């Protein structure tokens, strides 16, 4: 209920605040069907369904086998743990989608290591970190792998310096937290005055 209330009132959830999830969930509260709780729970189902599709695409592209992609996407989608979070308002479904997107971008980068794909991957990791910090466990090894296999244009000078900037740009949803605290929402976790 906490995440539903935070989304509905544009408040802040428990630390780290989950600003990106809150903003996306707020969009779902505007759907003209069901209760507010049902709408935010629906978001989890949509996000995990999207994660299964992106995982299917990543595995299919990586293995060149639609059957392997279907197996991976299907096993993910119908996993009991994933299923339990896909039917409740929780941040894990958005985290699953980000993990699938990162894997898909890594496969694209492996096929053709371009600066653009590398930039997009780092930006998506920043966005993912504005939802759940555990993405670091996947993101750091992938960034090191990417830099090892990157074209020399990505590992030199200004291009290399853009990577932290793009990651920080992905963290921009955190600006929402102090703004929400000044709003004095009904749903604010903790004291934001310090």
C-alpha positions, 0 to 999 in steps of 0.5 A, spaced: 500 500 500 505 504 501 507 505 494 500 505 491 499 511 496 506 514 494 504 514 487 497 517 488 499 523 492 506 524 489 509 523 495 515 519 497 516 512 498 521 508 503 528 509 502 531 510 497 525 513 495 524 510 488 522 516 484 522 513 477 517 508 479 513 513 483 512 517 477 511 512 472 505 509 477 502 516 478 501 515 470 497 509 471 493 512 477 490 516 471 487 510 467 480 510 467 478 503 469 479 499 476 481 502 483 487 506 484 490 500 487 488 496 481 491 501 476 498 501 480 498 493 481 497 493 473 503 497 472 507 491 475 504 486 470 505 491 464 512 492 466 514 484 467 510 482 461 515 487 457 521 485 461 519 478 458 518 480 451 525 484 451 528 478 454 525 474 449 528 479 444 535 479 447 536 471 448 533 470 440 538 476 438 544 473 442 543 465 440 540 466 433 534 462 436 527 464 437 526 457 441 531 459 446 528 466 446 521 463 447 524 458 452 528 464 456 522 469 456 517 464 458 521 461 464 522 468 466 514 470 465 512 464 469 517 463 474 513 463 481 517 469 484 516 473 478 509 472 478 508 474 485 511 481 484 508 482 477 501 482 480 503 487 486 505 494 486 512 493 487 519 496 484 521 489 482 518 489 475 521 495 473 527 493 475 526 486 471 525 491 465 531 495 466 535 488 467 532 485 460 534 492 457 541 492 459 542 485 457 539 487 450 543 493 449 549 488 451 548 483 446 547 489 441 554 492 443 557 485 443 555 484 435 557 491 433 560 495 439 558 503 437 559 509 441 551 510 441 550 503 444 555 504 449 552 511 451 545 508 451 547 502 455 550 507 461 544 512 461 539 506 462 543 504 467 543 510 471 535 510 470 535 503 473 539 506 479 533 511 480 529 505 481 533 500 484 540 500 487 541 493 486 542 494 478 549 496 480 551 488 481 549 487 474 551 494 471 559 495 474 561 488 470 557 490 464 560 497 464 567 494 465 566 489 459 563 494 455 570 498 456 574 492 455 571 491 448 569 498 446 572 501 440 578 506 441 573 512 440 569 510 446 575 509 451 578 516 449 578 523 451 571 526 451 567 520 449 570 517 456 568 523 460 561 523 457 559 516 460 559 518 468 555 524 465 550 520 462 549 515 468 548 522 472 543 524 467 539 517 468 539 519 476 535 525 474 529 522 477 532 523 484 530 531 483 523 529 484 524 527 492 526 534 494 520 537 490 515 532 493 518 533 500 516 541 499 509 539 496 508 536 503 504 530 501 500 526 505 505 520 503 512 522 505 517 517 508 521 520 513 524 527 515 526 531 508 528 537 512 535 536 513 
